[in-house]
Amino acid sequence: MSIVADVYRFVVGVDTHAATHSYCLVEAATARTVDQATFPTSSAGLRRAIAWIERRTGTRIRETLISVEGSSSYGTRLTRELLRAGYRVVDAPSPRRERGGSKTDAIDAHKAAVTMLARPSDGLADARTGDLHECLKTLLPARDRMTREKTRQFNAMVALLREHDLGIDARGKPTLTIVKQIARWRERPSDSRAKQFARAEVITLAQRIVALHVQLAQNLAAVRELVAAHAPVLLELPGVGPISAGLILNAWAYRGRVKSEAAWAALAGVSPIEISSGQRQYRRLNRGGDRQLNRALHAIVLTNSRCDQQTKEFIAARITQGKSPRAIRRILKRYLARRIYRILNQPGAVTTAA
């Protein structure tokens, strides 16, 4: 298996930030630092950075690997421009810091480059691109933010309803119908001052909850439309809904990004990790990888555990063998990751074009 140092002549490490990006160009065969520079993140700055790379590498685009830290966050625009120029761009691992060691942008850029040299060239995490990924990268985090805000607003509203007698029985959680009813309330000047403030705040919270409910429904419809247009095969799997399918597609990005089934399992955080010692042979869950992808697999397994007869029978059989619920979930998630990988890897299963 070839490593990066055998395949590429140069590796460029990039440490990304909001205002500037730091670049470090190293010679792959010797790990010698050729040059370092920092450029602003403006459009002109990105063009200058790419021109700098071209001058230092002699326009050897196919012999140059770009390792970008934060390629899906601060480095998104840079990644897009580098891919357009023809470079291969991969995700740099987060730098490990030694206690008492120095930390600068130049050091981080150097680490982003040299940590790639000994890695297998066909096992790198290529940067995610394409319109489908860009859309999902906007919709899915927005949904998480709205869901968290809706929960906070709802809890605050329930707390006020339980503290003040506003005519609502809040011993249990109010339904959406009750929340909509509260959102239509009017203020009562006859109430005490404290009650007037509480009522006004409850109305404001209820109106925000209703608005978030509508926005979440619109978000779900948009995600469902994207998944149905680009990978309808995912929605045919038991337990897979639009959001779980969207999280899977967001991690998958495009065919060929994940090079093997084992790499996909590691990315999903479902590859078993050996922790054996002495006469004790044991494996535990992988707590690394893409936690959003792992979350999707976990949600699918929980849904199938309740609703899918085949999954119920599998769980019952493993319980009789003495398996713990955690071990059974690990097995199910690993099997699910394998099945999804094989489905997505079929030609034409995913259409990434807009």
Residue pairs with C-beta under 8 A, 6 or more apart in sequence:
1 120
1 122
2 120
2 121
2 122
3 117
3 118
3 119
3 120
3 121
4 11
4 28
4 65
4 116
4 117
4 118
4 119
4 120
4 121
4 124
5 28
5 29
5 31
5 117
5 118
6 121
7 121
8 28
8 63
8 64
8 65
8 121
9 27
9 28
9 29
9 57
9 60
9 63
9 64
10 25
10 26
10 27
10 28
10 34
10 56
10 57
10 60
10 63
10 64
10 65
11 25
11 26
11 28
11 64
11 65
11 66
11 67
11 113
11 114
11 116
11 117
12 23
12 24
12 25
12 26
12 53
12 64
12 65
12 66
12 67
12 113
13 23
13 24
13 26
13 67
13 69
13 92
13 108
13 109
13 110
13 111
13 112
13 113
13 114
13 116
14 21
14 22
14 23
14 24
14 66
14 67
14 68
14 69
14 75
14 78
14 92
14 109
14 112
15 21
15 22
15 69
15 105
15 106
15 108
15 109
15 112
16 41
16 68
16 69
16 70
16 71
16 73
16 74
16 75
16 78
17 41
17 74
17 105
18 41
18 74
19 40
19 41
20 38
20 39
20 40
20 41
20 45
20 105
21 38
21 39
21 41
21 45
21 49
21 74
21 75
21 78
22 36
22 37
22 38
22 105
22 106
22 108
22 109
23 36
23 37
23 38
23 39
23 49
23 52
23 53
23 109
24 33
24 35
24 36
24 106
24 109
24 110
24 112
24 113
25 33
25 34
25 35
25 36
25 53
25 56
25 57
25 113
26 32
26 33
26 34
26 110
26 113
26 114
26 117
27 34
28 65
28 117
31 114
31 117
33 110
34 56
35 52
35 56
36 106
36 109
36 110
37 49
37 52
38 105
38 106
39 45
39 46
39 48
39 49
39 52
41 74
41 77
41 78
46 77
46 78
46 81
47 81
49 78
50 81
50 82
50 85
53 64
53 66
53 87
54 61
57 63
57 64
61 85
61 86
61 87
62 86
64 87
64 88
65 87
65 88
65 90
65 116
66 82
66 87
66 88
66 89
66 90
67 90
67 91
67 92
67 112
67 113
67 115
67 116
68 75
68 78
68 79
68 82
68 89
68 90
68 91
68 92
68 112
68 127
69 75
69 91
69 92
69 94
69 95
69 108
69 112
71 78
71 79
71 89
71 90
71 91
71 92
71 127
71 128
72 79
72 91
72 127
72 128
72 137
79 89
79 127
79 129
80 129
82 89
83 89
83 127
83 129
88 126
89 126
89 127
90 116
90 124
90 125
90 126
90 127
91 124
91 125
91 126
91 127
92 112
92 115
92 116
93 115
95 108
95 111
95 112
95 115
97 103
116 124
122 259
123 259
123 260
123 263
125 257
125 267
126 253
126 256
126 257
128 137
128 250
128 253
128 254
128 257
129 253
129 254
130 253
130 254
130 352
130 353
131 352
131 353
131 354
132 226
132 230
132 249
132 253
132 351
132 352
132 353
132 354
133 249
133 250
133 253
133 254
133 352
135 226
136 223
136 226
136 246
136 249
136 250
137 250
139 219
139 222
139 223
139 226
139 246
140 223
140 243
140 246
140 247
140 250
140 292
142 219
143 216
143 219
143 220
143 223
143 243
146 212
146 215
146 216
146 219
147 216
149 208
149 212
150 209
150 212
150 213
150 216
153 205
153 208
153 209
153 212
154 173
154 179
154 205
154 209
156 205
157 174
157 179
157 182
157 202
157 205
157 206
157 209
158 170
158 173
158 174
160 166
160 198
160 201
160 202
160 205
161 168
161 170
161 174
161 202
162 170
162 171
163 198
164 194
164 195
164 198
164 199
166 195
166 198
166 199
166 202
168 174
168 178
168 182
174 182
176 213
179 206
179 209
179 210
180 206
180 210
182 202
182 203
182 206
183 203
183 206
183 207
183 209
183 210
185 199
185 202
185 203
185 206
187 196
187 199
187 200
187 203
188 195
188 196
188 199
189 196
191 199
220 242
220 243
223 242
223 243
223 246
224 242
226 246
226 249
227 234
227 235
227 242
227 245
227 246
227 249
228 235
229 351
230 249
230 350
230 351
230 352
231 245
231 249
231 344
231 349
231 350
231 351
233 343
233 344
233 349
234 240
234 245
234 248
234 249
234 340
234 343
234 344
235 241
235 242
235 245
237 300
237 339
237 340
237 343
238 303
238 304
238 307
238 308
238 311
239 299
239 300
239 301
239 303
239 304
239 307
239 308
240 248
240 300
241 303
243 296
244 296
244 297
244 299
244 300
245 296
247 292
247 293
247 295
247 296
248 293
248 296
248 340
248 344
249 350
250 292
250 293
251 267
251 268
251 290
251 292
251 293
252 258
252 344
252 350
253 352
254 350
254 352
255 344
255 345
255 347
255 349
255 350
255 352
258 264
258 267
258 341
261 337
261 338
261 341
261 342
262 271
264 337
264 340
264 341
265 271
265 334
265 337
265 338
265 341
266 286
266 288
266 289
267 289
267 290
267 293
268 289
268 290
268 293
268 294
268 297
268 333
268 337
269 285
269 286
269 287
269 288
269 289
269 290
269 291
269 293
269 294
270 285
270 286
270 289
270 294
270 297
270 330
270 333
270 334
270 336
270 337
271 286
271 289
271 334
272 283
272 284
272 285
272 286
272 330
272 334
273 283
273 284
273 285
273 286
274 282
274 283
275 282
275 283
275 284
276 282
276 283
283 330
285 326
285 330
294 333
297 333
297 336
297 337
298 329
298 333
300 336
301 311
301 329
301 332
301 333
301 336
304 311
304 332
305 311
305 312
305 315
305 332
311 332
314 328
314 332
315 328
315 332
318 327
318 328
318 331
319 328
323 331
343 349
344 350
